[in-house]
Amino acid sequence: MDLSNRTVLVVGGTSGIGRELARRFAAAGSTVAVGGRSPQALSELAEEGFGTIGVDVTDSASVAAARDAALARYPELDTVVTMSGVMLLEDLRDPAHFEATQTTIDTNLLGTIRVIDAFTEHLVRRGAGTFITVTSGIAFLPFPPMPGYAASKAAVHAYSEALRAQLDGTGVGVVELVPPAVATTGYEKVSPHALPLDDFATEVMDLLSQDPTPHEILVKGVLMHRWAERDGTYADLVAQRSLALTMLPGRQR
């Protein structure tokens, strides 16, 4: 992927990994717009020189409006990154967890699908372009305190594989970014060994610039998650990660 001459929309790029990747694409020479829900964050990004578009990926009408605004301003748009996501704790012994599950699936999975559907026609008509979907190491090695998150990201992985197969021959590629724990605001409290954001972003951009670009962007820190089943470490690692169930309110192992 030539990072110096892309026109990129990062949906869900107002914070964390998405915001840093938007900055990296821009630094490499690409034209970058960021979509998100936070007016304050969008205002800050506009001051940095980014194009900004308000969008709520849980609302189909909002996604359609954001697509129309993006294509009106950036008719040469060729790269769409689907970053929107939430991570919520869920105690599956408490039926009240279902609301968190719904929010997670609606944002992480259905939100991704809404964005992809909105831009597929445009990219296919161009005959060239890239979707970058975002999953997680947790898609391949569940984190028991966040079951809905794990399920949603596993689903996005499967969806990305199917999308790649269906778009084969159109000129539109599908790249799946698989982050490990990354030290974005607040997440270092959940995972004190999280990868520094700057290191993660540098490795991601290096992998994206490879020729050919890998179907899965796997930084070194996520390989143990991605290949746990293959390497025979899956059961032991899930058992270790289950110790984190003490994070749930009132829960002791």
Backbone hydrogen bonds, N-H to C=O, Kabsch-Sander energy under -0.5 kcal/mol:
donor,donor_aa,acceptor,acceptor_aa,energy
3,L,1,M,-0.9
5,N,2,D,-0.8
8,V,6,R,-0.5
8,V,31,T,-3.2
9,L,79,T,-2.6
10,V,8,V,-0.5
10,V,33,A,-2.6
11,V,9,L,-0.8
11,V,81,V,-2.7
12,G,10,V,-0.6
12,G,35,G,-3.0
13,G,10,V,-1.1
13,G,35,G,-1.3
18,G,15,S,-0.7
19,R,15,S,-1.4
20,E,16,G,-2.0
21,L,17,I,-2.7
22,A,18,G,-2.2
23,R,19,R,-1.8
24,R,20,E,-2.1
25,F,21,L,-2.8
26,A,22,A,-2.2
27,A,23,R,-2.5
28,A,24,R,-1.7
29,G,25,F,-0.6
29,G,26,A,-1.3
30,S,25,F,-2.3
31,T,6,R,-2.8
32,V,30,S,-0.5
33,A,8,V,-2.9
34,V,51,G,-2.8
35,G,10,V,-2.5
36,G,53,I,-1.8
42,L,38,S,-2.5
43,S,39,P,-2.2
44,E,40,Q,-2.2
45,L,41,A,-2.4
46,A,42,L,-2.3
47,E,43,S,-1.8
48,E,44,E,-0.9
49,G,46,A,-1.3
50,F,45,L,-2.2
51,G,32,V,-1.7
53,I,34,V,-2.2
55,V,36,G,-2.3
57,V,55,V,-0.5
59,D,56,D,-2.0
60,S,58,T,-0.5
63,V,59,D,-2.2
64,A,60,S,-2.4
65,A,61,A,-2.3
66,A,62,S,-2.4
67,R,63,V,-2.5
68,D,64,A,-2.3
69,A,65,A,-2.4
70,A,66,A,-2.7
71,L,67,R,-2.8
72,A,68,D,-1.8
73,R,69,A,-1.7
74,Y,70,A,-3.2
77,L,74,Y,-2.0
78,D,7,T,-2.2
79,T,7,T,-1.8
80,V,130,T,-2.4
81,V,9,L,-3.1
82,T,80,V,-0.5
82,T,132,I,-2.6
83,M,11,V,-2.7
83,M,81,V,-1.0
84,S,11,V,-0.9
90,E,145,P,-2.3
92,L,90,E,-0.8
94,D,91,D,-2.1
97,H,94,D,-2.5
98,F,95,P,-1.7
99,E,96,A,-1.0
100,A,96,A,-0.5
100,A,97,H,-0.7
101,T,97,H,-2.0
102,Q,98,F,-2.7
103,T,99,E,-2.2
104,T,100,A,-2.5
105,I,101,T,-2.8
106,D,102,Q,-2.7
107,T,103,T,-2.0
108,N,104,T,-3.0
109,L,104,T,-0.5
109,L,105,I,-1.3
110,L,105,I,-2.5
111,G,106,D,-0.7
113,I,109,L,-2.3
114,R,110,L,-2.8
115,V,111,G,-2.0
116,I,112,T,-2.5
117,D,113,I,-3.1
118,A,114,R,-1.9
119,F,115,V,-1.4
119,F,116,I,-0.5
120,T,116,I,-1.5
121,E,117,D,-0.6
123,L,119,F,-2.3
124,V,120,T,-2.8
125,R,121,E,-2.4
126,R,122,H,-1.9
127,G,123,L,-1.5
128,A,123,L,-1.0
129,G,171,G,-1.4
130,T,78,D,-2.5
131,F,173,G,-2.7
132,I,80,V,-2.8
133,T,131,F,-0.6
133,T,175,V,-2.2
134,V,82,T,-0.7
135,T,177,L,-2.9
137,G,179,P,-2.5
139,A,136,S,-1.5
140,F,137,G,-1.4
141,L,137,G,-1.6
146,M,143,F,-2.8
150,A,146,M,-2.2
151,A,147,P,-2.5
152,S,148,G,-2.6
153,K,149,Y,-2.4
154,A,150,A,-2.3
155,A,151,A,-2.1
156,V,152,S,-2.0
157,H,153,K,-2.0
158,A,154,A,-2.1
159,Y,155,A,-2.8
160,S,156,V,-2.6
161,E,157,H,-2.0
162,A,158,A,-2.2
163,L,159,Y,-2.9
164,R,160,S,-2.4
165,A,161,E,-1.9
166,Q,162,A,-2.5
167,L,163,L,-2.1
168,D,164,R,-0.5
168,D,165,A,-0.7
170,T,167,L,-2.4
172,V,167,L,-0.6
173,G,129,G,-2.8
173,G,171,G,-0.6
175,V,131,F,-3.0
176,E,215,H,-3.2
177,L,133,T,-3.3
177,L,175,V,-0.6
178,V,176,E,-0.5
178,V,217,I,-2.0
183,A,195,L,-2.8
184,T,182,V,-2.4
187,Y,184,T,-1.2
188,E,184,T,-1.0
189,K,186,G,-1.4
190,V,186,G,-0.5
190,V,187,Y,-0.9
191,S,187,Y,-2.3
194,A,191,S,-2.0
195,L,181,A,-2.9
197,L,183,A,-0.5
200,F,196,P,-2.5
201,A,197,L,-2.8
202,T,198,D,-2.0
203,E,199,D,-2.1
204,V,200,F,-2.5
205,M,201,A,-2.4
206,D,202,T,-1.8
207,L,203,E,-2.1
208,L,204,V,-2.7
209,S,205,M,-1.5
210,Q,207,L,-1.3
217,I,176,E,-3.2
218,L,216,E,-1.0
219,V,217,I,-0.6
222,V,219,V,-2.1
223,L,219,V,-0.5
223,L,220,K,-1.2
225,H,222,V,-0.6
226,R,222,V,-2.6
227,W,223,L,-2.3
228,A,225,H,-1.2
231,D,227,W,-2.6
232,G,228,A,-0.7
232,G,229,E,-1.0
233,T,228,A,-2.0
234,Y,228,A,-1.1
237,L,233,T,-2.3
238,V,234,Y,-2.6
239,A,235,A,-2.1
240,Q,236,D,-2.1
241,R,237,L,-2.4
242,S,238,V,-1.6
243,L,239,A,-0.5
243,L,240,Q,-1.2
244,A,241,R,-1.4
245,L,242,S,-1.9
246,T,243,L,-1.3
247,M,244,A,-2.4
248,L,245,L,-1.8
251,R,248,L,-2.2
